[in-house]
Amino acid sequence: MTHIARYRIEGMHCAACVVRVETAIGKLPGVAAVAVNLATNEARVQHDTDAQPDIAHAVESVGYRVCELPSLSTDDQTPIAAFQVRDLLRPAVPALAVVLLAYFVESVPLAPVWMLLLATLVLFMSGREFFVNATRSLRHTALDMDVLVALGAGSAYLAGVWSFLDLLQSELSHLGHSAASGQCGSDFTAAVLIVVFVRLGRTLELRARRKASDAIGHLLNLQSPTAHVLRSSGDLLAQESEVDLPVNEVVVGDVVLVRAGERVPVDGLVLAGVTEIDESSFTGEPLPVRKQPGNRVLGGSVNQSGSFRFRAERVGDETTLRRIAALVRDAQGSKAPIARLADRVAGIFVPIVLAIAAVTLTWWLTHADVHTAISRAVAVLVVACPCALGLATPTAVMVAMGKGAELGVLFKDGAALERTASLQIALFDKTGTLTEGRPEIVEVLPWDGVSRTELLRVAATIASGSNHPLARAVVAIAKQESVSLDATPDRVHSEPGLGLKAEVRGEIVLLGSARWLTQFEIQNGDSPFQSLADRWATLGRTPLFVARGRQVLGVLAAEDRVRSTASDATLALRHLHVDTGLVSGDRLAVVKNVAHKLGITLIEAERLPSEKADVVRSLQATGRRVGMIGDGVNDAPALASADVGFAIGAGADVAIEAADVTLVGSDPRAVPHAIELARRTLTIIRQNLFFAFAYNVISIPLATGLLSEFGAIILPPSFAAAAMSASSVLVVTNSLRLRRFKPNSSS
């Protein structure tokens, strides 16, 4: 057994940091897998339950810190901290003064002295963090972005100090100072602008990352901060008193009052009142849902009409809203496989840049003066940007996960999102997925000598021991016709895809398909209603045979209407060049009827749960990537076998556990929405990676100045710092375009 734990990592600034932390944690005994996310500053560690890896020590050994991960709350919606505006203005003002002094160096008295003082102020106050972090990294024999920035800014500053001392010596010797003063201004300007531009870039980048992670905050803001709890004093004659409590103090069993226009505070079961609830935040459906006693309500949904009372069933972190927020947070912190290339490059990126800077310095020392050589080397150090590589994938994944939550699509992790983008065929279960999942008994046909009431009594008695939609339909019609149950069924056994078996008053009673009865050597082929049952199947109705002992008592016809949005879903999938199939345990004629209505050509009927998984594997054997969409226990094996398993959120928890993608609502159109979002995300990631690689491949040679012989421009250090900062911001901004994503399949 393995356990997954999440940790907040502080001090990471680039892709090289990510690789270093992952390597340190991955070496610990008992650790099975580790994924570190630069966009969220989090590590996701999978380790053996018996092992207790010392994560904090491993992370600190490579120069970073482990902090307590903030809990899900509206007070702390994201772990990312942004620099304040004043932190930018603090170095910007003296840096601007240095730039102006360098420009008017001949006109301002003691201009070099002022430039030295102001540059020192900027470098060792506002730029102090770069040198502290670089020192810590070097102490742990690590090379990262802070090392490059500290070397670049520090080298420019020292070159400026050298020019200042040269100028001072010239002044004392009365040799003139114009060239030295100009070089002094150029070096100090480069040093301060490196600090300012890098800080500006990180500020914009962090604020963009905050926007990318806003989805969790938006979700948590849906929760009402208080709840109107009805409390009784214990006196049977006394009226209940209304107490307003913080939502975190509501406990299971509390009776809560919700008035019109208010948000439902927690999940629960309606006890009294009839109303309409807006659940669009969960399902994406704009139309309100009618709720009455016996219906469940979700915390965070909006009560649009009358007041009602409900009993709290899920509170705190167990509410649907909090569980969705937790799923989104976990998914945002995951890593997509496409990021592996960037990680491999990041592991060797900084050493390569340092080597290029050393070569550049050496070459220019033999072909120009010292200041030119230093300027070129500093430009190489500063222009290189492993940050863009590290942010290319996780920021896009983070935004996609949040956007998916808005659409009612919850990806388990980045790997699931990437696999979803490559699906070639989508297999649907029938009941509850393409149909409404609320079948009704539309015909009752008893055998000779058996009354309608007796048939319904026996059928409802065994059905009362199951929660299957068909069983609920049988119980419902018995109640409608005021048929009482025979007795409480004993030893109820459910065989998925076939039927029910139970003991009632010492007799074996069966309810299910003809195939189910055949397993007990009960033949019904000669019964007069067999041909009628076959005709029902061609109409899309499911025959349910009832037997007691070895006698067939009759048959019931159940009809489950096809969802109004099912045809739109299959049509949208075809537009995305994704084939569709229907895999069901129902009779072939029933499955064919539904498939014909929806334009589905691949049909697999009368399949047991294990056989559904076999269908998935057989399609995979042909080289196709298969998605399976289902909502029940019957679908769990197939969901687990598929390349991507989609679970309808209104279905069974076991199906959701086995799925890679959870559809919060019951609308099958969410499947093409998920595929389209995944494909758009992969496109954004590829754009980001292309830009990150192309930027470094182009900018580093330009910064060396070696291409100037061929007419190429030369990047001075200040321009190099601005370009480096802009590259990270551009990658994050490109990822933020996913926030405006609207599926074409919804039109």
N, C-alpha and C positions, 0 to 999 in steps of 0.2 A: 504493500500500500504506500502511496505517496501523498504528500501534503503540499499545497501551494500557498506560499506566503509572499506578501508584498512589502517592499521597503522604500522609503524615501531616501534618495542619494543626493547629497549636496556637494557642490564644487565642480560638477561636470559642465563643460562648455563646448565640447566638440565631439566628433565621431571617435577620435582617438581615445577620449575619456571613456566612452561606452565600451570599446573593445577591451580596455584595461580592466574595467570593473567586472565585465563578464568573464574574463580570463581568471581573475582572482577568485571570484565566487565559484566558478566552474571547477576549480582544482580541489575544492573542499570535499572530503569524503561524505558520501551519502547524497550529494547533489546530482539530480538526474538531468535537469535542464535549467537554464537561466536566460532571461531576456531583459536587457536594460534599455529603457526608452529615454532618449534625450529630450523629447518634446514634453514629457511629463515628469522627468527627473525621478523615475521610479524603476525599481528592479523587481521582477517577478521570478521567484525561485521555486522550483519543484524539487522536493527532496524526500527521502524515505521518512516515514513517520517515526521510525525508531531512532533516526539520526538527529542530532542537534548541532547543525553546522554553525560555527561562530562567524556569522555574516559580518558583524560590525568590525571584528578584528581583520578579516580579509579585506574589506573595503578600505579601512584606515591604513592598511599596510601598503596600499598603492596611492595614498594621498587624498582620499575623499572621506566623507562623513556619512554615517547612517543616522537618520532622524526618525522620530515617530511619525507614522503615516497619519495624516488628519482623517478623522472619521467623516462619514457622509453627513453633512449638515449645511444648512443655508448660511451659517456663519463662515464656513470655509469651503467654498465651492470648488476651488482648484488649488493645487499645491504650488503653482507658479507665482513667484513674487516679482513684481515689476519695479524698475527704478522709478522714482518720483521725478517730476519735472525739475524740481530744485537740484536734484543730483546731476542733471544735465547742465543747468545754468551755472553751477559752481565752477566747472572747468571751462565752460564755453566763453565766459566773460574774459578771464585772463588770457585765454587762447586767442580770442579776437584781438586783444590788446597787443599780443606778440606779433600777430600777422600785420597789424597796422604799423607797429614800430619797425618791423623789418622792411616795410614799404617806404617809410619815411625816415630810415635810419640816419640819413645825412642831415635831416632837419631838426631832429629831437635831441636835445642835450642828454648825454649819458644813456642813449638808447640801448646800446649793448648791455649795460648794467641792468637796466629795467627788464630787458628780454631774459637775461639770466635768472633774475629773481622770479619773474612770472613763470618761466618754464619750469623752474625748480618747484614752485608752488603747485603747478598743474600735475607734474609727473609724480611727485612724492606725497600728494594728498589725494587727488582724484584718481591718479593712476596707480596708487599704492597697491590695490587689490591684484593688479596684474603681476607685480613683482613678488608679492607674498605667495600667490598661487604658483607662480613659476618656480620660486625657491622650493616650495613644498614638493612640486612635481619632480624637480631635479634631485631633491633629497631621496625620493623614492625611485630614482633612475627611470623617470617617466618623461616623455616628451609630448606636450599638448599645445593647444592654441595659445594658452597664456604664455608659454615659453617663447613662441614666435613673436607675440605682441611685445613682451618684455624685452626681448633681444632687439627688436626693431626700434621701439621707442627709446630704449636705453642707449643703443648705439648712436642714434641721431642726437640724443641729448649730449652724450660724451663728445661727439664730433663738434657740437656747438660749444661745449666748454673748452675744447682744444682750440677752436677758432677764437674764442674770447681771450684765452691766455695768450695766443699769438698776437691778437690785437693789442692786448695790454702791454706786451713786450715791445711791440712796435711804437706804441704811444710813449712808453718810457724812454725808448731810444730815439724818438722823434723821426721815425722812418715812414710815417704815413700809415693809413689804416683802411683805405677804402675797400680793397678787395677782401680783407679779413673781416670787416664789419658786415659786408654783404653775405659772405659765407656763413658767418655767425647767425645772421637773421634767418637764412635758409634752413640751417640745421635745427635751430630752436623751433621754427615754424613747423617743420616736419615732425618733431618730437611731440609737440602739443596737439597737432591735428590728428596724429595717430591715436592718442588717448581719447580725444573728443569724438572722432568718427567711430572708433570701436565701441565706446560707451553708447553713442547714439544708435549704432546698429543693434547692440544687445537690447537696448530699451525698446526699439521698434519691434524687434524679433520677439521679445518676451510678451509684449502687449498683443502681438498677433497670435502668439501661442495661447494667451489667455482667452482670446476670442475663439480660438479653435476648440478650447475645452469648455466653452460656455454651456454646452448641452446639459451637463450634469446640474449646473445651477438653474437652468430653465426648468428641468424636471423637478428639482426639489422645491422650487418656488410655487409649484402647483399645489403643494400640501398646505392645508389650512393650519395656521399656528395654534388655534384653539379649537376646542370641541365642547358642545353643549351636552353635558352628561347628566342624565336623570338619576338622581339618587333617592332612595327611600329611607325614611327614618326607622323603619322596622314596624311601625304601627300600621296594621292592615287598613285602617280607616283614613290614615293620613295620606294626603296627596304627595306625589313625587315632587321633589324640588330640583330645579335646574341649576347646575353648577358649571361655570366656565373653567375648564382645565386646559393647561398646555397640552398639545397633542401627544407629547412624549409621556404624559402621565396617564393616558387612557390605557386600560387593561382589558384583556380578553373577557368578554361577558358583560361589559358595560353597555347600558342602553343609551344611545346617542340620538339627539334630536337635530335634524337638519331642516332649516327653513329655505324658502324659495330664494334663489340667487346666491346661496352659500355653497362652498366647496365641501364635499364629503371628506371628513378628516382621516378616517382609516377604512380598511376593508371590513365588510360585514354583511349581515343578512337582514333584509327588510322585515320588520315585525308588523308595522301598521302604517297605512297611508299609501296613496297611489300618486306617482309623479313621473316626470320625464327627466332623464339624466343625460347630460352631454358628456360622452366618453371619447370625444374626438382626439383628446390628447393621448389616448392609449391606442385606439383602433384606427384613427384617421377618418372615421365615418362622420360626416357633418351632421347627419340627422340624429336627434335625441332618441334615446331608448326608453321605452315605457318600463317602469319598475312598480311592482306590487309585492305584497307579502309573499315571502318565499324566494324572491329574487335576490341576487347578490349585487352589491355596489362596491365600487373601487374608490379608495382614498385618492383625492386629487381631482375626481370628476365633479362636474358642476350640476347642482340641482336647479332645474329651470322653472319648475312650476310649484306645486303644493309642497307643504312640509310633510316629513315622514320620520318615523323612528326605526332604528336598526340596532342589531346587536353586534358589537365589535367582535370580529373573529381573527383578524390579523392586525397586529399593532407593531409600532417601532420599525425595526429593520425587516420585519416579515411582511410588511405591506407590499402590494404589487408595485407601487411607485418606487419604494426604496430598493426592491429587488431589481427593477429595471435600471435604476440609477447605478446600482452595484455592478450589474452586467455591463453597462456602458463604460464604467470606469475601468473594469478589468480588461475590456476589449480595447480601450484607448491605450492602455499600457502595454499591449501585446506587440509583437513584431511580425511583420509579414516576411515570408521567405525571400521576396524580391530584394530585401535590404541586405542580404548576405554579401553581395558584390561590394556595396559601399563599405560594409564592415571590414572586408578583407583589405580594401584599399586604405581605409583609415588607419589600420594597424601599422602600415609602413609609410604613411603619408608624411608625417612631421620629420622623421629622419631623412627622407628623400629631399624635402624642402631645405633642411639645414645643409645637406650636402650640396644642393644647387647654389645656395647662398654662399657657401665657402668657395665653390668654383668661381662664382661671379666675382667675389671679392678678389680672389687671386688673379683672375684674368685682367680685371680693370686696374689692379695695382701695377701690372706690367705694361699697361697701355694708356694710363691716365694718372691723374693725381690722386692722393689719398682720399680727399673728400668725395670725389666722383665714385671711387670704388666703394666707399662706405655707403653712399647714397643708393647705389645700385643694389648692394647686398641687403640694405634695410628694406628697400622696395620689395625684393623677393620674399623676405620674411613676413612682411605685413600683408602682401596681396594674396598669399596662399590662404585658402579657406576650407579647412576640414569641417567647419560648422555646417555649410550648405550640404555636404555629403551626409552628415549625421541627421539633418532635419528633413531631408528629401522624402523619406518614407514615413516616419512616425507622425509628422504633422498632417499629412494627407489621410493616414489611417485614423487619426484622432478626429478630424473633421467629419470623415465618412461615418464613423461610429455614431457621432452626435446627430448627423443628418438622418441616418438610418433609424435612430430612436424616434425622431419626429415623424417618420413615415410608418412607424409601427414595425420596424425590422431591426432585430437585435442580433448582430453577429457575435459569435462566441469569442473570436480573436481575429488577428490580422491574417492568419493562415486560412481561416474559413472564408474571409472576404476574398482573398486571392483565388481560392478554388472556385468560388461562386462565379467569378468573372469568366471562367473557362468552361462552364457547363455546356454540354451539347444536347442533352435530353433530360426532360423533367418528367418523372413518374409520379402520378397522383394516386393517393388512396381515394376511394369514392365517398364513403359515409363520413359526414362531418367536415370533409375537405372541399369536394366539389358540390356536395349536397349540403343542405342546411343542418343535417345532424339531428333533426327533430322529426323522426318518422311518425306517421300516424297510421293506425289500423283503419283501412278503408272498406274492408270486406271480411265477413266471418262466415265460414262454411263448415257446419258440423257434419259428422258422419251419421249414417242412419241409426236412429235410436238414441242419439245424443242431442240434448237440447242446446240452444245457443248459450243459455245461462250457464249450464254445466261446463261447456267448452271454455267459456271465458273464465269461470271460477278456477278450473284446473290450470289454465294458462297463466292467469294472473298470480296464482299462488306460487308457482315456481319462478315466475319473472320477478316477484318481489324480493328474491334473494340476489338480484343482480342490479348493477347500475348502468348496464349497457343501454344505449339509446333505444334499441328495439324492445328490450325488456320494459323500459319505462313507458313505451307506447302501449304495450299490452296492459300494464297496470292502469294507465290513464283511461283506456276505453272501458275497463271493468268498473272504474269509479264513475265514469259518465253514465253507465247503465245500472248503477247502484248494485253491482254484483259483489257480494262479500267474499273474502278469501276462505278457502277450504280449511286451512290450518297454516301454522308456521312451517315452512319447508326445512328439512334437515339435510345435512351433508350436501349442500349445494356445491356443485362442481361446474365451472365454466371452462369450456374448451374454445379458445379464441378461433373465430372464423367458422365454427360449427354450431354450437348451441349450449344448452344448459341441461344438467342432470341433477335430480334431487329426490329425496324420499319424502313422501307425504302420506301420513297415516300408514306407514309400513310398505307402501307401494312405490316402485320406481316410476318417476314421471320425467318425460323428455320434452324439450321445447327447442326447435331449431330447424336446420335444413334437412332435406331428404337424405343427404349424405350422412348426417348425424344419426338419423334413425337406422340407416343401413349398418352402422357400426355395432348396433345392438340386435342385428338380425331381424329388424322389423321392416318388412317389405310393404311399400305403399304404391307400387307401380300399377296394381290392378284396381286401386280405389277409384271411384267415379270422379273424384275431384282432381286427379292427377293431371288430366289434360287441361282442366281449368287453371290449375296452378301454373302449368307451362305457359298458358296464354297470358296470365298475370305477369310473368317474367318478361314477356315481349313488350309489355306496357311499362316496364320499369318498376314493377311492384315485386317485393320480396316475399315469397311464401314462407310461412312459419308453421311447421307441422307440430301437432300436439299428440303425444302418446302417453298412455298409462298402462303399466305392465307391458303386455305385448300387443296392445290394441291401439290403433290410430283413432283418436277422437275427432279430429278435424284439422282444418288449416285456416290460418289467418293471413290476410294480405296487408303488408306494410308498404307504405309509399313515402319516400323521402324526396322532397322537391329539390331540383337542381338550383343552386344559388344563382341569383340574377346576374352576378358579376363573374360567374365561372367562364362564360363564353368570351368575355372581354379578356380574361386572364390567358386563356389558351391562344387567342388571336394575337395578343401582345407578345407571347413567347414565340410564335411563328415569325413575327416581324423581327425578333431578335435572333432568328435563325436557330432557335432551340426547339427540337422535336418534343412532342408530348406523348405520354402513354398513361394508361389507366390500369392499375393493379388492385384487385379487390378479391375478397373472399366470397362475394356474392355470386349468384348464378350467372352463367354466360349471357343469357338473354337480357337480364337486368343490366349488366355491365355494358353490353352492346348498345342498349337503348340510350344510356347516359352518354356513352362515347360518341354516338351518332349525332346527338344534339350539340355536342361541343367540338365536333370536327377532329376527334382523336382517332388515330388509325391503329396505334399499337395497343392491343387489348390482352390482358392476362386476367382470367376470371377463375373463381373457385380456388383461390390460393390461400393456403395456411400461412401464418406469420413467417415460419421458417422458409416457406416456398417463395414468399415475397422477396426475402433476402437473396434467394437463389436467382430470381429474375434480375435483380440488380447486378449480381456478380456475373451473370451470363452476358449482360450488356457491356460490363466493364471489360470482359475478356475480348470483346471486339475492338477495344481501344477507345471506347467512348467514355467521356466524363459524365457521370450520372448523378442527378439530383433526385431525392425522394421527398415527397411532401405528404405528411400524414398528421393525424391528431390523436390517435389512440394507442393503447397498449399493444394492439395487434401490429402496429407499424414500427415499434421500437427496433426489432432486429434489422429491418430494411433501412431505417434511418441510420443505424450504426454502420451498415455495410456500404452505404452510398458515399460517393465522393463528398457530397454535401447533403446533409439531412435537414429538412425544413420542418419544424413543428408548429402547428397552429396553436397559438397561445391559449385559446379557450379550451384546449384538449387536456389530455392526461399529463401529470407531472413527469411520469416516466418517459413519455415521448419527448418532452422538452429537455430532459437530462441527456437523452441520446442524440439530440440534434445539434448541428453546427450553427443553424440560424433559427431563431424563434420569431414567429409572426404573432405579434401581440393581439391583433384582432383575428377575425375569422374570414377575412376577405382574401380569396386566392390571388387577386391582382397584386398583392404584396410580393409574390414570387417574381414576376417580371420586374417589379420595382427594385427588388434586391439585386437581381442580376445586372440591371442597367446601372445602378449605383456602384456596384462592384467594378464594372467595366470602366465607368467614368473615373473611378478612383485609381485604377491601375494606369489609365492614361495620364492622369495628373502626376502619379509617382514617376512614370517613365520620363515625362517632361522635366520634372525636378531633377532626376538623376542625370539626364542628358545635360541640363544647364549646369549642374554642379561640376560634372566632369569637364564639359566644354569650357566653362569659366576658368578652371585651373589650368587646363591644357593651353589656353590662349594667353591668359594674364601673366602666368609665371615667365614664359619666354619674353614677353614684352617688358616685364619688370627688370629682367637681366640687362636689357639694353643691347644685347648681342645682335638683335635683329635690326638695329638702327642702320647697319651697313646696307641693308636692303630696302631702306626707306620706311621701316616700321616706326611707330611712335615709341617714345620712352616714357614709362610711368614713373613720375617722381613719388617719393614715399607718401606724401599727403594724399595724392590721388589714389595710390595703391590702397591706403587704409579706407578711403571712401568706397572704393570698388569692392573691397572685401566685405565691408558692412552691408553694402547694398545687395550683395549676392545672397546672404542669409535671409534678408528681409524679402527679397524677391521669391525665394523658394517657399517661405511661409505664406506670403500673399497669394501665390499661385494655388497653394493648398486651400486657402480660404474661399476660393471660387466654388468649392463644393458646397458651401453654405447656401448658394443660390440654385443648387441642383433641383430640377423638377423633372420627374420621369416622363418621357414622351409617351410611355404606355398608359399614362393616366388620362390622356386626352381622347 
